[in-house]
Amino acid sequence: MTPESSEDKFVRLYKCIKFPHKWKFIKKIIRNLELVDPVIFKQNNKWVLLASKKKIKSIYTKLYL
């Protein structure tokens, strides 16, 4: 899981220990970027992260890989 944490300028990765209530913090996978709604998934044995950069008073029009 990668919860919303743009205000801290980190993307944090958590592992599910017992769904849905027990999660373990693994590590900060991105630092010093305000990313909104990060989504992580595995495709072809590679991990992919999708997110938008946080913008004030604007519509998010770009999705970053």
PDBQT receptor file of N, H, CA, C and O in Angstrom, charges set to zero:
ATOM      1  N   MET A   1       0.848  -1.167   0.000  1.00  0.00    +0.000 N 
ATOM      2  CA  MET A   1       0.000   0.000   0.000  1.00  0.00    +0.000 C 
ATOM      3  C   MET A   1       0.897   1.233   0.000  1.00  0.00    +0.000 C 
ATOM      4  O   MET A   1       1.961   1.245   0.620  1.00  0.00    +0.000 OA
ATOM      5  N   THR A   2       0.461   2.244  -0.687  1.00  0.00    +0.000 N 
ATOM      6  H   THR A   2      -0.403   2.234  -1.191  1.00  0.00    +0.000 HD
ATOM      7  CA  THR A   2       1.147   3.536  -0.708  1.00  0.00    +0.000 C 
ATOM      8  C   THR A   2       0.116   4.620  -0.385  1.00  0.00    +0.000 C 
ATOM      9  O   THR A   2      -0.505   5.164  -1.298  1.00  0.00    +0.000 OA
ATOM     10  N   PRO A   3      -0.076   4.941   0.890  1.00  0.00    +0.000 N 
ATOM     11  CA  PRO A   3      -1.094   5.924   1.253  1.00  0.00    +0.000 C 
ATOM     12  C   PRO A   3      -0.712   7.341   0.837  1.00  0.00    +0.000 C 
ATOM     13  O   PRO A   3       0.455   7.637   0.579  1.00  0.00    +0.000 OA
ATOM     14  N   GLU A   4      -1.703   8.192   0.779  1.00  0.00    +0.000 N 
ATOM     15  H   GLU A   4      -2.650   7.952   0.989  1.00  0.00    +0.000 HD
ATOM     16  CA  GLU A   4      -1.486   9.607   0.462  1.00  0.00    +0.000 C 
ATOM     17  C   GLU A   4      -0.591  10.237   1.525  1.00  0.00    +0.000 C 
ATOM     18  O   GLU A   4      -0.904  10.184   2.715  1.00  0.00    +0.000 OA
ATOM     19  N   SER A   5       0.523  10.835   1.095  1.00  0.00    +0.000 N 
ATOM     20  H   SER A   5       0.777  10.878   0.129  1.00  0.00    +0.000 HD
ATOM     21  CA  SER A   5       1.449  11.472   2.045  1.00  0.00    +0.000 C 
ATOM     22  C   SER A   5       2.171  12.651   1.402  1.00  0.00    +0.000 C 
ATOM     23  O   SER A   5       3.321  12.932   1.739  1.00  0.00    +0.000 OA
ATOM     24  N   SER A   6       1.510  13.336   0.486  1.00  0.00    +0.000 N 
ATOM     25  H   SER A   6       0.576  13.107   0.212  1.00  0.00    +0.000 HD
ATOM     26  CA  SER A   6       2.157  14.424  -0.254  1.00  0.00    +0.000 C 
ATOM     27  C   SER A   6       2.599  15.579   0.633  1.00  0.00    +0.000 C 
ATOM     28  O   SER A   6       3.594  16.239   0.334  1.00  0.00    +0.000 OA
ATOM     29  N   GLU A   7       1.877  15.833   1.717  1.00  0.00    +0.000 N 
ATOM     30  H   GLU A   7       1.068  15.297   1.960  1.00  0.00    +0.000 HD
ATOM     31  CA  GLU A   7       2.264  16.937   2.600  1.00  0.00    +0.000 C 
ATOM     32  C   GLU A   7       3.610  16.700   3.274  1.00  0.00    +0.000 C 
ATOM     33  O   GLU A   7       4.307  17.652   3.627  1.00  0.00    +0.000 OA
ATOM     34  N   ASP A   8       3.976  15.435   3.454  1.00  0.00    +0.000 N 
ATOM     35  H   ASP A   8       3.410  14.662   3.167  1.00  0.00    +0.000 HD
ATOM     36  CA  ASP A   8       5.279  15.095   4.041  1.00  0.00    +0.000 C 
ATOM     37  C   ASP A   8       6.385  15.011   2.995  1.00  0.00    +0.000 C 
ATOM     38  O   ASP A   8       7.559  14.881   3.341  1.00  0.00    +0.000 OA
ATOM     39  N   LYS A   9       6.018  15.083   1.719  1.00  0.00    +0.000 N 
ATOM     40  H   LYS A   9       5.065  15.188   1.438  1.00  0.00    +0.000 HD
ATOM     41  CA  LYS A   9       6.952  14.978   0.589  1.00  0.00    +0.000 C 
ATOM     42  C   LYS A   9       7.652  13.622   0.531  1.00  0.00    +0.000 C 
ATOM     43  O   LYS A   9       8.826  13.536   0.169  1.00  0.00    +0.000 OA
ATOM     44  N   PHE A  10       6.925  12.567   0.890  1.00  0.00    +0.000 N 
ATOM     45  H   PHE A  10       5.972  12.637   1.184  1.00  0.00    +0.000 HD
ATOM     46  CA  PHE A  10       7.441  11.207   0.831  1.00  0.00    +0.000 C 
ATOM     47  C   PHE A  10       6.371  10.295   0.248  1.00  0.00    +0.000 C 
ATOM     48  O   PHE A  10       5.178  10.579   0.353  1.00  0.00    +0.000 OA
ATOM     49  N   VAL A  11       6.805   9.199  -0.366  1.00  0.00    +0.000 N 
ATOM     50  H   VAL A  11       7.775   8.969  -0.451  1.00  0.00    +0.000 HD
ATOM     51  CA  VAL A  11       5.909   8.100  -0.693  1.00  0.00    +0.000 C 
ATOM     52  C   VAL A  11       6.358   6.950   0.184  1.00  0.00    +0.000 C 
ATOM     53  O   VAL A  11       7.497   6.492   0.097  1.00  0.00    +0.000 OA
ATOM     54  N   ARG A  12       5.446   6.486   1.036  1.00  0.00    +0.000 N 
ATOM     55  H   ARG A  12       4.520   6.857   1.107  1.00  0.00    +0.000 HD
ATOM     56  CA  ARG A  12       5.753   5.414   1.984  1.00  0.00    +0.000 C 
ATOM     57  C   ARG A  12       5.142   4.104   1.506  1.00  0.00    +0.000 C 
ATOM     58  O   ARG A  12       4.021   4.067   0.999  1.00  0.00    +0.000 OA
ATOM     59  N   LEU A  13       5.904   3.035   1.681  1.00  0.00    +0.000 N 
ATOM     60  H   LEU A  13       6.814   3.065   2.094  1.00  0.00    +0.000 HD
ATOM     61  CA  LEU A  13       5.456   1.707   1.289  1.00  0.00    +0.000 C 
ATOM     62  C   LEU A  13       5.126   0.893   2.530  1.00  0.00    +0.000 C 
ATOM     63  O   LEU A  13       5.920   0.824   3.468  1.00  0.00    +0.000 OA
ATOM     64  N   TYR A  14       3.936   0.272   2.530  1.00  0.00    +0.000 N 
ATOM     65  H   TYR A  14       3.291   0.328   1.769  1.00  0.00    +0.000 HD
ATOM     66  CA  TYR A  14       3.490  -0.574   3.642  1.00  0.00    +0.000 C 
ATOM     67  C   TYR A  14       3.158  -1.962   3.113  1.00  0.00    +0.000 C 
ATOM     68  O   TYR A  14       2.724  -2.122   1.972  1.00  0.00    +0.000 OA
ATOM     69  N   LYS A  15       3.371  -2.964   3.966  1.00  0.00    +0.000 N 
ATOM     70  H   LYS A  15       3.723  -2.834   4.893  1.00  0.00    +0.000 HD
ATOM     71  CA  LYS A  15       3.043  -4.351   3.647  1.00  0.00    +0.000 C 
ATOM     72  C   LYS A  15       1.886  -4.799   4.537  1.00  0.00    +0.000 C 
ATOM     73  O   LYS A  15       1.857  -4.500   5.731  1.00  0.00    +0.000 OA
ATOM     74  N   CYS A  16       0.942  -5.512   3.949  1.00  0.00    +0.000 N 
ATOM     75  H   CYS A  16       0.966  -5.755   2.979  1.00  0.00    +0.000 HD
ATOM     76  CA  CYS A  16      -0.194  -6.006   4.713  1.00  0.00    +0.000 C 
ATOM     77  C   CYS A  16       0.232  -7.241   5.509  1.00  0.00    +0.000 C 
ATOM     78  O   CYS A  16       0.737  -8.216   4.952  1.00  0.00    +0.000 OA
ATOM     79  N   ILE A  17       0.020  -7.175   6.808  1.00  0.00    +0.000 N 
ATOM     80  H   ILE A  17      -0.390  -6.383   7.260  1.00  0.00    +0.000 HD
ATOM     81  CA  ILE A  17       0.318  -8.296   7.690  1.00  0.00    +0.000 C 
ATOM     82  C   ILE A  17      -0.947  -9.126   7.911  1.00  0.00    +0.000 C 
ATOM     83  O   ILE A  17      -0.915 -10.354   7.826  1.00  0.00    +0.000 OA
ATOM     84  N   LYS A  18      -2.053  -8.448   8.195  1.00  0.00    +0.000 N 
ATOM     85  H   LYS A  18      -2.079  -7.451   8.265  1.00  0.00    +0.000 HD
ATOM     86  CA  LYS A  18      -3.348  -9.108   8.348  1.00  0.00    +0.000 C 
ATOM     87  C   LYS A  18      -4.421  -8.137   7.858  1.00  0.00    +0.000 C 
ATOM     88  O   LYS A  18      -4.737  -7.147   8.518  1.00  0.00    +0.000 OA
ATOM     89  N   PHE A  19      -4.968  -8.443   6.690  1.00  0.00    +0.000 N 
ATOM     90  H   PHE A  19      -4.711  -9.247   6.154  1.00  0.00    +0.000 HD
ATOM     91  CA  PHE A  19      -5.947  -7.561   6.072  1.00  0.00    +0.000 C 
ATOM     92  C   PHE A  19      -7.249  -7.570   6.868  1.00  0.00    +0.000 C 
ATOM     93  O   PHE A  19      -7.685  -8.636   7.301  1.00  0.00    +0.000 OA
ATOM     94  N   PRO A  20      -7.873  -6.435   7.072  1.00  0.00    +0.000 N 
ATOM     95  CA  PRO A  20      -7.561  -5.105   6.545  1.00  0.00    +0.000 C 
ATOM     96  C   PRO A  20      -6.919  -4.172   7.564  1.00  0.00    +0.000 C 
ATOM     97  O   PRO A  20      -6.671  -3.009   7.247  1.00  0.00    +0.000 OA
ATOM     98  N   HIS A  21      -6.642  -4.645   8.780  1.00  0.00    +0.000 N 
ATOM     99  H   HIS A  21      -6.843  -5.589   9.038  1.00  0.00    +0.000 HD
ATOM    100  CA  HIS A  21      -6.267  -3.720   9.844  1.00  0.00    +0.000 C 
ATOM    101  C   HIS A  21      -4.794  -3.700  10.254  1.00  0.00    +0.000 C 
ATOM    102  O   HIS A  21      -4.386  -2.797  10.984  1.00  0.00    +0.000 OA
ATOM    103  N   LYS A  22      -3.999  -4.643   9.821  1.00  0.00    +0.000 N 
ATOM    104  H   LYS A  22      -4.331  -5.378   9.228  1.00  0.00    +0.000 HD
ATOM    105  CA  LYS A  22      -2.614  -4.674  10.294  1.00  0.00    +0.000 C 
ATOM    106  C   LYS A  22      -1.654  -4.490   9.123  1.00  0.00    +0.000 C 
ATOM    107  O   LYS A  22      -1.555  -5.332   8.230  1.00  0.00    +0.000 OA
ATOM    108  N   TRP A  23      -0.948  -3.356   9.159  1.00  0.00    +0.000 N 
ATOM    109  H   TRP A  23      -1.029  -2.672   9.885  1.00  0.00    +0.000 HD
ATOM    110  CA  TRP A  23       0.006  -2.996   8.113  1.00  0.00    +0.000 C 
ATOM    111  C   TRP A  23       1.351  -2.686   8.739  1.00  0.00    +0.000 C 
ATOM    112  O   TRP A  23       1.416  -2.143   9.842  1.00  0.00    +0.000 OA
ATOM    113  N   LYS A  24       2.428  -3.030   8.040  1.00  0.00    +0.000 N 
ATOM    114  H   LYS A  24       2.376  -3.471   7.144  1.00  0.00    +0.000 HD
ATOM    115  CA  LYS A  24       3.791  -2.785   8.536  1.00  0.00    +0.000 C 
ATOM    116  C   LYS A  24       4.490  -1.808   7.587  1.00  0.00    +0.000 C 
ATOM    117  O   LYS A  24       4.507  -2.007   6.372  1.00  0.00    +0.000 OA
ATOM    118  N   PHE A  25       5.063  -0.755   8.161  1.00  0.00    +0.000 N 
ATOM    119  H   PHE A  25       5.049  -0.593   9.148  1.00  0.00    +0.000 HD
ATOM    120  CA  PHE A  25       5.836   0.199   7.364  1.00  0.00    +0.000 C 
ATOM    121  C   PHE A  25       7.101  -0.495   6.871  1.00  0.00    +0.000 C 
ATOM    122  O   PHE A  25       7.814  -1.119   7.658  1.00  0.00    +0.000 OA
ATOM    123  N   ILE A  26       7.385  -0.391   5.567  1.00  0.00    +0.000 N 
ATOM    124  H   ILE A  26       6.807   0.116   4.928  1.00  0.00    +0.000 HD
ATOM    125  CA  ILE A  26       8.582  -0.999   4.981  1.00  0.00    +0.000 C 
ATOM    126  C   ILE A  26       9.674   0.046   4.783  1.00  0.00    +0.000 C 
ATOM    127  O   ILE A  26      10.762  -0.077   5.347  1.00  0.00    +0.000 OA
ATOM    128  N   LYS A  27       9.388   1.079   3.981  1.00  0.00    +0.000 N 
ATOM    129  H   LYS A  27       8.505   1.179   3.523  1.00  0.00    +0.000 HD
ATOM    130  CA  LYS A  27      10.376   2.143   3.784  1.00  0.00    +0.000 C 
ATOM    131  C   LYS A  27       9.795   3.295   2.971  1.00  0.00    +0.000 C 
ATOM    132  O   LYS A  27       8.723   3.181   2.377  1.00  0.00    +0.000 OA
ATOM    133  N   LYS A  28      10.519   4.390   2.960  1.00  0.00    +0.000 N 
ATOM    134  H   LYS A  28      11.390   4.482   3.443  1.00  0.00    +0.000 HD
ATOM    135  CA  LYS A  28      10.182   5.532   2.108  1.00  0.00    +0.000 C 
ATOM    136  C   LYS A  28      10.809   5.257   0.751  1.00  0.00    +0.000 C 
ATOM    137  O   LYS A  28      12.029   5.148   0.635  1.00  0.00    +0.000 OA
ATOM    138  N   ILE A  29       9.973   5.147  -0.273  1.00  0.00    +0.000 N 
ATOM    139  H   ILE A  29       8.982   5.236  -0.179  1.00  0.00    +0.000 HD
ATOM    140  CA  ILE A  29      10.513   4.790  -1.584  1.00  0.00    +0.000 C 
ATOM    141  C   ILE A  29      10.800   6.001  -2.466  1.00  0.00    +0.000 C 
ATOM    142  O   ILE A  29      11.561   5.895  -3.427  1.00  0.00    +0.000 OA
ATOM    143  N   ILE A  30      10.202   7.147  -2.155  1.00  0.00    +0.000 N 
ATOM    144  H   ILE A  30       9.583   7.233  -1.374  1.00  0.00    +0.000 HD
ATOM    145  CA  ILE A  30      10.502   8.408  -2.850  1.00  0.00    +0.000 C 
ATOM    146  C   ILE A  30      10.548   9.505  -1.800  1.00  0.00    +0.000 C 
ATOM    147  O   ILE A  30       9.699   9.565  -0.912  1.00  0.00    +0.000 OA
ATOM    148  N   ARG A  31      11.535  10.363  -1.908  1.00  0.00    +0.000 N 
ATOM    149  H   ARG A  31      12.225  10.314  -2.630  1.00  0.00    +0.000 HD
ATOM    150  CA  ARG A  31      11.718  11.444  -0.937  1.00  0.00    +0.000 C 
ATOM    151  C   ARG A  31      11.710  12.805  -1.638  1.00  0.00    +0.000 C 
ATOM    152  O   ARG A  31      12.097  12.926  -2.800  1.00  0.00    +0.000 OA
ATOM    153  N   ASN A  32      11.268  13.807  -0.912  1.00  0.00    +0.000 N 
ATOM    154  H   ASN A  32      10.953  13.708   0.032  1.00  0.00    +0.000 HD
ATOM    155  CA  ASN A  32      11.329  15.210  -1.343  1.00  0.00    +0.000 C 
ATOM    156  C   ASN A  32      10.531  15.529  -2.608  1.00  0.00    +0.000 C 
ATOM    157  O   ASN A  32      10.910  16.411  -3.380  1.00  0.00    +0.000 OA
ATOM    158  N   LEU A  33       9.430  14.813  -2.817  1.00  0.00    +0.000 N 
ATOM    159  H   LEU A  33       9.122  14.096  -2.191  1.00  0.00    +0.000 HD
ATOM    160  CA  LEU A  33       8.514  15.120  -3.917  1.00  0.00    +0.000 C 
ATOM    161  C   LEU A  33       7.095  15.075  -3.373  1.00  0.00    +0.000 C 
ATOM    162  O   LEU A  33       6.739  14.171  -2.617  1.00  0.00    +0.000 OA
ATOM    163  N   GLU A  34       6.284  16.059  -3.762  1.00  0.00    +0.000 N 
ATOM    164  H   GLU A  34       6.573  16.793  -4.376  1.00  0.00    +0.000 HD
ATOM    165  CA  GLU A  34       4.875  16.076  -3.357  1.00  0.00    +0.000 C 
ATOM    166  C   GLU A  34       4.065  15.356  -4.423  1.00  0.00    +0.000 C 
ATOM    167  O   GLU A  34       3.625  15.968  -5.396  1.00  0.00    +0.000 OA
ATOM    168  N   LEU A  35       3.868  14.051  -4.238  1.00  0.00    +0.000 N 
ATOM    169  H   LEU A  35       4.225  13.553  -3.448  1.00  0.00    +0.000 HD
ATOM    170  CA  LEU A  35       3.110  13.247  -5.183  1.00  0.00    +0.000 C 
ATOM    171  C   LEU A  35       1.734  12.933  -4.614  1.00  0.00    +0.000 C 
ATOM    172  O   LEU A  35       1.580  12.673  -3.420  1.00  0.00    +0.000 OA
ATOM    173  N   VAL A  36       0.744  12.964  -5.488  1.00  0.00    +0.000 N 
ATOM    174  H   VAL A  36       0.869  13.175  -6.457  1.00  0.00    +0.000 HD
ATOM    175  CA  VAL A  36      -0.639  12.749  -5.079  1.00  0.00    +0.000 C 
ATOM    176  C   VAL A  36      -1.125  11.393  -5.599  1.00  0.00    +0.000 C 
ATOM    177  O   VAL A  36      -0.833  11.015  -6.733  1.00  0.00    +0.000 OA
ATOM    178  N   ASP A  37      -1.858  10.677  -4.770  1.00  0.00    +0.000 N 
ATOM    179  H   ASP A  37      -2.095  10.984  -3.848  1.00  0.00    +0.000 HD
ATOM    180  CA  ASP A  37      -2.484   9.400  -5.128  1.00  0.00    +0.000 C 
ATOM    181  C   ASP A  37      -1.514   8.388  -5.748  1.00  0.00    +0.000 C 
ATOM    182  O   ASP A  37      -1.760   7.909  -6.855  1.00  0.00    +0.000 OA
ATOM    183  N   PRO A  38      -0.436   8.061  -5.068  1.00  0.00    +0.000 N 
ATOM    184  CA  PRO A  38       0.490   7.072  -5.635  1.00  0.00    +0.000 C 
ATOM    185  C   PRO A  38      -0.152   5.685  -5.704  1.00  0.00    +0.000 C 
ATOM    186  O   PRO A  38      -0.862   5.263  -4.790  1.00  0.00    +0.000 OA
ATOM    187  N   VAL A  39       0.112   5.000  -6.794  1.00  0.00    +0.000 N 
ATOM    188  H   VAL A  39       0.689   5.342  -7.536  1.00  0.00    +0.000 HD
ATOM    189  CA  VAL A  39      -0.369   3.630  -6.995  1.00  0.00    +0.000 C 
ATOM    190  C   VAL A  39       0.823   2.794  -7.406  1.00  0.00    +0.000 C 
ATOM    191  O   VAL A  39       1.573   3.177  -8.304  1.00  0.00    +0.000 OA
ATOM    192  N   ILE A  40       1.006   1.646  -6.752  1.00  0.00    +0.000 N 
ATOM    193  H   ILE A  40       0.397   1.335  -6.023  1.00  0.00    +0.000 HD
ATOM    194  CA  ILE A  40       2.139   0.782  -7.067  1.00  0.00    +0.000 C 
ATOM    195  C   ILE A  40       1.605  -0.589  -7.472  1.00  0.00    +0.000 C 
ATOM    196  O   ILE A  40       0.656  -1.101  -6.878  1.00  0.00    +0.000 OA
ATOM    197  N   PHE A  41       2.236  -1.177  -8.502  1.00  0.00    +0.000 N 
ATOM    198  H   PHE A  41       3.007  -0.761  -8.984  1.00  0.00    +0.000 HD
ATOM    199  CA  PHE A  41       1.841  -2.519  -8.936  1.00  0.00    +0.000 C 
ATOM    200  C   PHE A  41       3.017  -3.191  -9.636  1.00  0.00    +0.000 C 
ATOM    201  O   PHE A  41       3.969  -2.529 -10.050  1.00  0.00    +0.000 OA
ATOM    202  N   LYS A  42       2.939  -4.504  -9.762  1.00  0.00    +0.000 N 
ATOM    203  H   LYS A  42       2.166  -5.042  -9.426  1.00  0.00    +0.000 HD
ATOM    204  CA  LYS A  42       3.999  -5.274 -10.401  1.00  0.00    +0.000 C 
ATOM    205  C   LYS A  42       3.534  -5.706 -11.781  1.00  0.00    +0.000 C 
ATOM    206  O   LYS A  42       2.432  -6.229 -11.948  1.00  0.00    +0.000 OA
ATOM    207  N   GLN A  43       4.407  -5.475 -12.783  1.00  0.00    +0.000 N 
ATOM    208  H   GLN A  43       5.302  -5.050 -12.648  1.00  0.00    +0.000 HD
ATOM    209  CA  GLN A  43       4.106  -5.872 -14.153  1.00  0.00    +0.000 C 
ATOM    210  C   GLN A  43       5.380  -6.387 -14.793  1.00  0.00    +0.000 C 
ATOM    211  O   GLN A  43       6.404  -5.704 -14.772  1.00  0.00    +0.000 OA
ATOM    212  N   ASN A  44       5.331  -7.563 -15.352  1.00  0.00    +0.000 N 
ATOM    213  H   ASN A  44       4.500  -8.118 -15.369  1.00  0.00    +0.000 HD
ATOM    214  CA  ASN A  44       6.494  -8.184 -16.004  1.00  0.00    +0.000 C 
ATOM    215  C   ASN A  44       7.720  -8.207 -15.095  1.00  0.00    +0.000 C 
ATOM    216  O   ASN A  44       8.829  -7.890 -15.525  1.00  0.00    +0.000 OA
ATOM    217  N   ASN A  45       7.509  -8.586 -13.834  1.00  0.00    +0.000 N 
ATOM    218  H   ASN A  45       6.608  -8.844 -13.485  1.00  0.00    +0.000 HD
ATOM    219  CA  ASN A  45       8.578  -8.684 -12.829  1.00  0.00    +0.000 C 
ATOM    220  C   ASN A  45       9.258  -7.355 -12.505  1.00  0.00    +0.000 C 
ATOM    221  O   ASN A  45      10.379  -7.343 -11.996  1.00  0.00    +0.000 OA
ATOM    222  N   LYS A  46       8.598  -6.253 -12.791  1.00  0.00    +0.000 N 
ATOM    223  H   LYS A  46       7.687  -6.263 -13.203  1.00  0.00    +0.000 HD
ATOM    224  CA  LYS A  46       9.106  -4.926 -12.427  1.00  0.00    +0.000 C 
ATOM    225  C   LYS A  46       8.021  -4.187 -11.663  1.00  0.00    +0.000 C 
ATOM    226  O   LYS A  46       6.837  -4.310 -11.975  1.00  0.00    +0.000 OA
ATOM    227  N   TRP A  47       8.429  -3.418 -10.659  1.00  0.00    +0.000 N 
ATOM    228  H   TRP A  47       9.391  -3.317 -10.405  1.00  0.00    +0.000 HD
ATOM    229  CA  TRP A  47       7.489  -2.612  -9.890  1.00  0.00    +0.000 C 
ATOM    230  C   TRP A  47       7.305  -1.269 -10.577  1.00  0.00    +0.000 C 
ATOM    231  O   TRP A  47       8.272  -0.638 -11.004  1.00  0.00    +0.000 OA
ATOM    232  N   VAL A  48       6.055  -0.840 -10.679  1.00  0.00    +0.000 N 
ATOM    233  H   VAL A  48       5.270  -1.353 -10.332  1.00  0.00    +0.000 HD
ATOM    234  CA  VAL A  48       5.703   0.410 -11.354  1.00  0.00    +0.000 C 
ATOM    235  C   VAL A  48       4.967   1.301 -10.351  1.00  0.00    +0.000 C 
ATOM    236  O   VAL A  48       4.093   0.838  -9.618  1.00  0.00    +0.000 OA
ATOM    237  N   LEU A  49       5.329   2.575 -10.331  1.00  0.00    +0.000 N 
ATOM    238  H   LEU A  49       6.039   2.952 -10.926  1.00  0.00    +0.000 HD
ATOM    239  CA  LEU A  49       4.651   3.555  -9.484  1.00  0.00    +0.000 C 
ATOM    240  C   LEU A  49       4.066   4.632 -10.381  1.00  0.00    +0.000 C 
ATOM    241  O   LEU A  49       4.763   5.209 -11.215  1.00  0.00    +0.000 OA
ATOM    242  N   LEU A  50       2.775   4.896 -10.201  1.00  0.00    +0.000 N 
ATOM    243  H   LEU A  50       2.209   4.427  -9.524  1.00  0.00    +0.000 HD
ATOM    244  CA  LEU A  50       2.093   5.973 -10.916  1.00  0.00    +0.000 C 
ATOM    245  C   LEU A  50       1.665   7.017  -9.898  1.00  0.00    +0.000 C 
ATOM    246  O   LEU A  50       1.196   6.680  -8.811  1.00  0.00    +0.000 OA
ATOM    247  N   ALA A  51       1.827   8.291 -10.254  1.00  0.00    +0.000 N 
ATOM    248  H   ALA A  51       2.208   8.566 -11.137  1.00  0.00    +0.000 HD
ATOM    249  CA  ALA A  51       1.417   9.373  -9.358  1.00  0.00    +0.000 C 
ATOM    250  C   ALA A  51       1.357  10.684 -10.135  1.00  0.00    +0.000 C 
ATOM    251  O   ALA A  51       1.918  10.810 -11.224  1.00  0.00    +0.000 OA
ATOM    252  N   SER A  52       0.668  11.650  -9.548  1.00  0.00    +0.000 N 
ATOM    253  H   SER A  52       0.213  11.548  -8.663  1.00  0.00    +0.000 HD
ATOM    254  CA  SER A  52       0.631  13.010 -10.091  1.00  0.00    +0.000 C 
ATOM    255  C   SER A  52       1.381  13.923  -9.143  1.00  0.00    +0.000 C 
ATOM    256  O   SER A  52       1.414  13.685  -7.935  1.00  0.00    +0.000 OA
ATOM    257  N   LYS A  53       1.984  14.973  -9.691  1.00  0.00    +0.000 N 
ATOM    258  H   LYS A  53       1.957  15.166 -10.672  1.00  0.00    +0.000 HD
ATOM    259  CA  LYS A  53       2.620  15.975  -8.837  1.00  0.00    +0.000 C 
ATOM    260  C   LYS A  53       1.548  16.858  -8.236  1.00  0.00    +0.000 C 
ATOM    261  O   LYS A  53       0.565  17.195  -8.896  1.00  0.00    +0.000 OA
ATOM    262  N   LYS A  54       1.737  17.231  -6.989  1.00  0.00    +0.000 N 
ATOM    263  H   LYS A  54       2.535  16.958  -6.453  1.00  0.00    +0.000 HD
ATOM    264  CA  LYS A  54       0.765  18.070  -6.300  1.00  0.00    +0.000 C 
ATOM    265  C   LYS A  54       0.839  19.489  -6.843  1.00  0.00    +0.000 C 
ATOM    266  O   LYS A  54       1.919  20.065  -6.970  1.00  0.00    +0.000 OA
ATOM    267  N   LYS A  55      -0.333  20.045  -7.163  1.00  0.00    +0.000 N 
ATOM    268  H   LYS A  55      -1.211  19.577  -7.060  1.00  0.00    +0.000 HD
ATOM    269  CA  LYS A  55      -0.416  21.425  -7.628  1.00  0.00    +0.000 C 
ATOM    270  C   LYS A  55      -1.465  22.143  -6.802  1.00  0.00    +0.000 C 
ATOM    271  O   LYS A  55      -2.502  21.571  -6.468  1.00  0.00    +0.000 OA
ATOM    272  N   ILE A  56      -1.198  23.375  -6.480  1.00  0.00    +0.000 N 
ATOM    273  H   ILE A  56      -0.355  23.839  -6.751  1.00  0.00    +0.000 HD
ATOM    274  CA  ILE A  56      -2.146  24.178  -5.716  1.00  0.00    +0.000 C 
ATOM    275  C   ILE A  56      -3.067  24.911  -6.686  1.00  0.00    +0.000 C 
ATOM    276  O   ILE A  56      -2.610  25.522  -7.652  1.00  0.00    +0.000 OA
ATOM    277  N   LYS A  57      -4.374  24.843  -6.417  1.00  0.00    +0.000 N 
ATOM    278  H   LYS A  57      -4.745  24.347  -5.633  1.00  0.00    +0.000 HD
ATOM    279  CA  LYS A  57      -5.389  25.532  -7.235  1.00  0.00    +0.000 C 
ATOM    280  C   LYS A  57      -5.301  25.165  -8.710  1.00  0.00    +0.000 C 
ATOM    281  O   LYS A  57      -5.411  26.031  -9.579  1.00  0.00    +0.000 OA
ATOM    282  N   SER A  58      -5.105  23.886  -8.991  1.00  0.00    +0.000 N 
ATOM    283  H   SER A  58      -5.017  23.182  -8.285  1.00  0.00    +0.000 HD
ATOM    284  CA  SER A  58      -4.993  23.456 -10.373  1.00  0.00    +0.000 C 
ATOM    285  C   SER A  58      -5.555  22.045 -10.526  1.00  0.00    +0.000 C 
ATOM    286  O   SER A  58      -5.727  21.316  -9.549  1.00  0.00    +0.000 OA
ATOM    287  N   ILE A  59      -5.825  21.690 -11.734  1.00  0.00    +0.000 N 
ATOM    288  H   ILE A  59      -5.685  22.282 -12.528  1.00  0.00    +0.000 HD
ATOM    289  CA  ILE A  59      -6.285  20.341 -12.033  1.00  0.00    +0.000 C 
ATOM    290  C   ILE A  59      -5.058  19.499 -12.386  1.00  0.00    +0.000 C 
ATOM    291  O   ILE A  59      -4.147  19.954 -13.077  1.00  0.00    +0.000 OA
ATOM    292  N   TYR A  60      -5.064  18.261 -11.893  1.00  0.00    +0.000 N 
ATOM    293  H   TYR A  60      -5.804  17.891 -11.332  1.00  0.00    +0.000 HD
ATOM    294  CA  TYR A  60      -3.947  17.367 -12.204  1.00  0.00    +0.000 C 
ATOM    295  C   TYR A  60      -4.123  16.845 -13.624  1.00  0.00    +0.000 C 
ATOM    296  O   TYR A  60      -5.067  16.107 -13.905  1.00  0.00    +0.000 OA
ATOM    297  N   THR A  61      -3.224  17.223 -14.511  1.00  0.00    +0.000 N 
ATOM    298  H   THR A  61      -2.457  17.823 -14.283  1.00  0.00    +0.000 HD
ATOM    299  CA  THR A  61      -3.360  16.857 -15.906  1.00  0.00    +0.000 C 
ATOM    300  C   THR A  61      -2.268  15.913 -16.381  1.00  0.00    +0.000 C 
ATOM    301  O   THR A  61      -2.302  15.459 -17.524  1.00  0.00    +0.000 OA
ATOM    302  N   LYS A  62      -1.304  15.612 -15.527  1.00  0.00    +0.000 N 
ATOM    303  H   LYS A  62      -1.276  15.982 -14.598  1.00  0.00    +0.000 HD
ATOM    304  CA  LYS A  62      -0.210  14.716 -15.911  1.00  0.00    +0.000 C 
ATOM    305  C   LYS A  62      -0.100  13.574 -14.916  1.00  0.00    +0.000 C 
ATOM    306  O   LYS A  62      -0.219  13.760 -13.705  1.00  0.00    +0.000 OA
ATOM    307  N   LEU A  63       0.127  12.401 -15.455  1.00  0.00    +0.000 N 
ATOM    308  H   LEU A  63       0.223  12.249 -16.438  1.00  0.00    +0.000 HD
ATOM    309  CA  LEU A  63       0.364  11.212 -14.648  1.00  0.00    +0.000 C 
ATOM    310  C   LEU A  63       1.801  10.773 -14.894  1.00  0.00    +0.000 C 
ATOM    311  O   LEU A  63       2.198  10.583 -16.043  1.00  0.00    +0.000 OA
ATOM    312  N   TYR A  64       2.576  10.611 -13.847  1.00  0.00    +0.000 N 
ATOM    313  H   TYR A  64       2.253  10.765 -12.913  1.00  0.00    +0.000 HD
ATOM    314  CA  TYR A  64       3.990  10.263 -13.967  1.00  0.00    +0.000 C 
ATOM    315  C   TYR A  64       4.209   8.794 -13.676  1.00  0.00    +0.000 C 
ATOM    316  O   TYR A  64       3.582   8.234 -12.777  1.00  0.00    +0.000 OA
ATOM    317  N   LEU A  65       5.079   8.179 -14.417  1.00  0.00    +0.000 N 
ATOM    318  H   LEU A  65       5.588   8.634 -15.148  1.00  0.00    +0.000 HD
ATOM    319  CA  LEU A  65       5.440   6.780 -14.262  1.00  0.00    +0.000 C 
ATOM    320  C   LEU A  65       6.824   6.696 -13.675  1.00  0.00    +0.000 C 
ATOM    321  O   LEU A  65       7.336   5.598 -13.457  1.00  0.00    +0.000 OA
TER     322      LEU A  65
